[in-house]
Amino acid sequence: MPAAQRPTSPKSKAVVLPLCIFLGVLGVHRYYVGKIGTGVIWTLTAGFFGIGWIVDIFTVALGGFYDVNGYVVRFHPTEAELAAAEAAQSDGGEDLAEDDAAEE
């Protein structure tokens, strides 16, 4: 599913982008969006040897970065999008990847 059609994450791109630029080598931006596993990898490998850090900066800046639930990290989510994201998380936070696999 294209990023434009995915729900918006409650996490803000205004926070993720500076975290990625300044602390991305340590994976702090990945911890912030809930991607703990890859955050640990980024921490232990200096941003996956610097290449992953650079890729993440562009991915976040261009709007293709997702949180742990598969929601797009954007600058200004609408109130309806925030409410929907919170409701989805309280209902068990189903992963969009599972939904996509079920549809196929």
N, C-alpha and C positions, 0 to 999 in steps of 0.2 A: 504494500500500500504506500503511495507517495506521501512524503512528509506533510504536504498541504492538507491531506485528508485525515491525518492522524490526530487524536486528541492532544491537547496542550498539557504539558507537565506543570504541576504546581511549583516546580523549581524555576527560577528566573535565569534567563540568558545573561542579564545584567550582572549576575553574581558568578555564573559559570565561566563566562569569557575572561574576566580578570583573574579568576582562580587558575584557569588553564594557562594564561599567558605568563603569570608570575610564579605559580607553584605547580604548573602542569608536569614538570619533570618528576615531581614527587607523587603525582596522581591525585592531588587534593580535589580537583574538579570531579573525578570519578567517584571518590568517596561521597562528595556532596550530592550527587544524583543517585546514589545507592548502589553503584557498581563496585562493590567491595572487592570482588575477586580480581578484576582488572586493575583496580586501585593498588592492590598489593603488588601485582606484577609491575605496574608503573613505578612504584616506590623502590622495588628491589632491582630494577633494571634501568634506572634513571630515565624514565619515560620511554621504555622499550628502546633504549639506546639512542634517544633523542629523536628518532624518526617518528615514533608514535605520538610524541608530544607535538611536533610540527603538524602532523596530520590532524590531530585533535583541535589545534587552534583554528585551522581552516574549516574543519567540520562544524565546530561550534559557531564560528563567524558566519558561515554560509547557510546555517539552519538545518543541518542534517544530524544533529546530536540528540540522542534519546536518553531518557532516564531508565531506571531499572525495569519499569513497567512497559516500556516501549512507547511512551508518550514523548512528543517533540518538545524540546526545551526552547521556548520563545521569549522575547522581551516582555510583551505585555499580554498575558492571557486575559480573556474576558471573564467577567464574573460567572457566566454560565459555564465556561470551560473549566474554571477552578472548582465550581460546585460539582460538576460531573466527574472531575478527576478525584476529588475527595470522596465522592459517593462510590466510585469504582474501587478505591483503595480500602474503604471500610467494608465493602462487600466481598473482600478477599483478594482484591488487587490482581485479577486475572491478567495473565500476560497476553499481549496481542499476538505474539508469535504462536501461541497455542490456538487462538481463534483463527488465524490464517491457515494453520495446518488442518484444522477441523473443516474448513470450507473447501479444501482441495479434494 
